[in-house]
Amino acid sequence: MNALIVDDEPLARARLKRLLAENHTSIHVQGEASNGNDALTQMKKQQSDLVFLDIDMPGMNGLQVANELNSLTLPPAIVFITAHPEHAFDALQLSAAGYLVKPISEQSLQKMLKQVGRLNKVHIQKQQNVKISYQLAGTLRSVDINDVLYFSAEEKYTKMIFCGGEALLEQSLKQLELQFPTHILRIHRNTLVNKQKVIALHSKANGNHMIELQGCSELLPVSRRELKLVKNSL
């Protein structure tokens, strides 16, 4: 499982990361965040299965972050971390996998991860079954998100290019970004690509940049505006 640790206390993040590295090698710490806004930004760039989320943080607290994470198409399993056990009820109201009380012990962490492991099987199954529906000759069809190469804006419609064909969608690129934040990446105001299909970012002699996708014969232009985000995602 890929995990994100969110806590405004560096020592608390370091302790949890150490416990995971020493005793739970099946958990890969994909990133760390010191505040809620940073956590949400990282979740848009990477698909973490599990988020260890501190409740008491300045600015956006953990409960507010969890509410945002739960609105994702594929929300991660959330384990709240708190020094105040009275927050447990609020945590469970947000469909959290559970909570850990600081200072975190190896025993409590082990017990929690067993529970999260069961939930993660369901999460993985959901990841494998995300579909996008479209109309073709009056018939409603669907394609797996993992088979999509990219989306491009076509006047009033959006063209979806996928393995074996293409289709027109009524959703705008912005709507697709909100619907599938963990799957797609904007590379241009007119183009979204499937993150899992990105092979390379090519720099041209004239200063332009192009994205190469697995299964796609053409290189797609990257705008200067989106270049930094694309590089960060890669």
Protein Blocks (a to p, Z undefined) as FASTA:
>chain_A
ZZddddfbfklmmmmmmmmmmmmmmbccfbdcfbfklmmmmmmmpccfbdcddfbdghja
fklmmmmmmmpmbacddddddfblklmmmmmmnopabdcdddddfklmmmmmmmmmmmmm
mmmmmmmmcccdddeehiacdddfklpfbdcdehjbccdddehiacddfbdfklmmmmmm
mlpccfbfkbccdfklpmbdcddfkopacdddehiabdcdddfklmmmmmmmZZ
